[in-house]
Amino acid sequence: MKQYKLNCAHVIRKFTHDNNNNIEEKILLELLSCSHSQNHDNFVFCTLTGSNQKIEIQDFARINRFAYHYPYWRLNNEKRKIMDQFCGDPYCAGIKRALLKQNNLDLIHLHTTGRIAADVRRVALKHKIPYIVSIYPSNLSCEVEKMITSAQNKIIDYGKFLDLFSGKQRLLADAAGIICYESEKYYELKIRYPKKEIMLSQQGININEQQQINRSDFRKKYAIPAAAQLVLFEAAFAEDSGQLSLIDLTADMLSRKDPIHLVLIGKVNSKQYLKKIQKKIDELNIHRHITIITDISGDSEDLKKVYETADYLMIPQSAENIYNSILQAWTSRLPIIAYRSPQTEKMITHRQNGILFDNNEIEDMIDALNSVRMNSGFRVRMIQNSYDILKENYTCYQVNRRIMQFYYKILEK
């Protein structure tokens, strides 16, 4: 594939690279660093949210920030701050005007799918510049989501009427390519747009930033015995998400006197399903052996601590955050026992960097888990294999190199 110097515009709602608290900003910063190392020119276009510096020159990019406004009635200062930080969907005419003046761009990469993106789409089509859209997962905690819901209460979004004429609904249809960071969204879009270039990516791992965690801190906080072997599963609480089968597994192993403790982490998508889980735990009387955590966001330091503390990651079926879970487990040198599915088979080779089981029967899951528990030498080899694969394929540099290759693939079409 022919490679050459690119002039790329990156459009994002807000970009405060020295204090990047959301996943879009973190991933963009990693991508800019990689792109700069390959001598490409990058220009960031964003709003003044979080910074009053209109023009900022960094080694990795020129950052251009513009005034913006929200098409909301009844928006007070307190609610505006929440919109700015987490969920605002503003208009920004300055970005559109600036891009109209650019005459040397090879590609536009949208890191937002809101109103700003809809305006940029029109610019890209007018100047016949291919654009790519990145679709990021939500990594907000339940507490933040409640705060957002409260802020949106009684606000009237009159921009929804203007959106009908903006072409916002055609943002993905007209894109030259799409980058997804969630497997479920990726497969959904592959079905919706079978002829479009769509890439499934992950947030790269910066191995140098990994720190050793005091395992006892987490266990003390949740009253988990030091001798218990901690089995972790991360997925949203929703019907058929797999948590119930792990509760059955825990009860079965406890009946065999195995020192097991189950930790279930995820946001609550279905309160009824969570009640069903709690009812089952009550019926089995195993409260002391199960910890449920619903208030840790997807990219927080607290979540990393849980992975560092756990002994095994178990994936009883396909889950929405499966790729990120696997990468975090490998980073934390955590062995993985997973249900065999197209998603897990993309990353895990049975008995090399994880264990795959074919049936969701309790005995099959227990056998898979015990194959690692009962063989410390095998466990050590599997963890080392996983870590080697992580370094070779999933570091920030490797992930972003694949995105750069995706750019060239789009431009060659």
TARANOR-V883085 format. One line per field, one symbol per residue. phi: phi as a letter, one per 30 degrees, with the letter a starting at -180 (. if undefined). burial: I if it has 16 or more other ideal C-beta (glycine too) atoms within 10 Angstrom, else O. Layout:
phi->???
burial->???
This chain:
phi->.dbadccbcccbdbbbddbdccdddddddddddddddcidcbbccaddeiacddbbccedaccccbdbbcdbcicddddddddedbbdbdcbddddddddddbbdcaccccbbcddddddedddddchcdbcccccddcddedddddddddddidccdddddddcdiedceddcddabcccbdddeddddddbdcddbccbbddccddddbdcdddddddechceddddcccbcaddbeicjdddddddddddddciddcbcccbldcdbddddddddddddddhbedcbccbcccddbdddddddddddcbccbdaebdcdddddddddddhcdcbbddbeddddccceicblccccbddedddddddddcdcbdddddddddeddddeddbbdeddddddddddedddddd
burial->OOOOOIOIIIIIIIIIIOOIOIIIIIIIIIIIIIIOOOOIIIIIIIIIIIIOOOOIOOOIIOIIIIOIOIIIOOIOOOIOOIIIIIIIIIIIOIIIOIIOOOOOIIIIIIIIIIIIIIIIIIIIOOOOIIIIIIIIIOIIIOOIIOIIOOIOOOOOOOIOOOIOOIOIOOIIOOIIIIIIIIIOIIIOIOOOOOOOIIIIIIIIIOOOOOOOIOIOOIIOOOOIOOOIOIIIIIIIIIOOIIIIIIIIIIIIIIOOOOOIIIIIIIIIOOOOIIOOIOOIIOOIOIOOIIIIOOOIIIIOOOIIIIIIIIIIIIIIIIIIIIIIIIIIIIIIOIIIIIIOIOIIOOIIOOOOIIIIIOOOOOOOIIOIIOIIIOOOOOIOOIIOIIIOIIOOOIIIOOIIIIIIOIIOOIIOO
